[in-house]
Amino acid sequence: MDWIRPIVVTMLGAPMSGKTTFLLGMYATMSLGERAYALLEKDQDRDFELGRAWDRLCAEGVLPPPTPEEPFEYRFTFLHGKDPLLRLDWTDFRGGAMTTPLGEANGFVESPDARRLVQRLAATDSVYLVLDGSRLGASPQALETRRMTALVRSALLERDPARPGLSVVVLLTKADRLLAELPQHLTITQRLDRALETILGLLPVMRQPGMTAALCPVTVGGFGAPTRGRVDPATVRPFWLHKPVMFTMFHRLREERRLREAELASLGARHRHLTAELDRVTGERLGRLLRRAELRGLEFERAQVEEAWRVADARRTMADHWGATLREEIMELPVFRDGARVESGDL
């Protein structure tokens, strides 16, 4: 499992956009298992809390409370069957964290979680931009898409070029009404395409070069307006809650393959150089006798390069295998890479 460092996930969204409810439903779905895949929270107390909150929603219609000022942090393990594959370092910030000023200038009071959010984004692998699907007709100001865009662009600017490329999931919560209003004879992908122009108008950063973005509608249930934090439990109907995580995993594996290919190319060039040096030294008259220390050093370094090549090749093979497996899970999602729409066959 440690062949790839934990995938850092950060969620951004306006207050009441559905971030926490999505996370609750996503974990409930994935902890039970989706096909051969599952999630497990490392902290058993946190797993218990998530399970209890989901049970209350399903049985009593009690929605989870908004995230407090102290962000919730989760440590998920992504499994295939009984085998752990990857780890996720996932943080849920309160909706107001991204719209709170960082400093105390002009009378503003500094918010610790707002500063933590900005710092975390520079080290994030996958950003979830959460839009309330029931409010797509609202102004960008109400959806906070301008602030989301600024934060994503800032994360791209501050990102270490040696890190894996950034992925963005535009998470369309409460999407049941939107999908129901579009022609039902169309596939979900075709219906998403009908809504895509609106989404791109709100978040043109989806087509930002240097990152990969996917649009994913999700539904925990057709709740309507809650009453005092409660909904009708009979309306709980999870839909596509697993797909955003599948996309995050797929993209990280694709990036791992790209990084390992670059590493293999570099190691191959170094191996050829060392081999040429060894051939040159051993080909010289008395070279084997007078330059033994140099020969041992070259042979030792070449052996190290060969071992590093084997490790990198094994990681590339694993990334290839699991990436190909996960590709089937995200074929229906509209995906943009480096500003251009990606056909499902080219994922």
HUHU-V487529 format. One record per run of one state. SS is the DSSP state (H for helix, E for strand, L for the rest). FROM is the first residue (numbers start at 1). LEN is the number of residues. If there is no record, write none. Layout:
ss=(SS & SS)
from=(FROM & FROM)
len=(LEN & LEN)
This chain:
ss=(L & E & L & H & L & E & L & E & L & H & L & E & L & E & L & E & L & H & L & H & L & H & L & E & H & L & H & L & H & L & E & L & H & L & H & L & H & L & E & L & E & L & E & L & E & L & H & E & L & H & L & H & L & H & L & E & L & E & L & H & L)
from=(1 & 7 & 14 & 19 & 33 & 34 & 35 & 37 & 42 & 44 & 61 & 62 & 63 & 72 & 81 & 83 & 93 & 95 & 100 & 105 & 108 & 112 & 122 & 126 & 133 & 136 & 140 & 144 & 145 & 159 & 166 & 174 & 176 & 182 & 188 & 203 & 204 & 208 & 211 & 218 & 219 & 222 & 227 & 228 & 230 & 231 & 233 & 236 & 240 & 243 & 284 & 287 & 291 & 292 & 328 & 334 & 338 & 340 & 343 & 344 & 347)
len=(6 & 7 & 5 & 14 & 1 & 1 & 2 & 5 & 2 & 17 & 1 & 1 & 9 & 9 & 2 & 10 & 2 & 5 & 5 & 3 & 4 & 10 & 4 & 7 & 3 & 4 & 4 & 1 & 14 & 7 & 8 & 2 & 6 & 6 & 15 & 1 & 4 & 3 & 7 & 1 & 3 & 5 & 1 & 2 & 1 & 2 & 3 & 4 & 3 & 41 & 3 & 4 & 1 & 36 & 6 & 4 & 2 & 3 & 1 & 3 & 1)
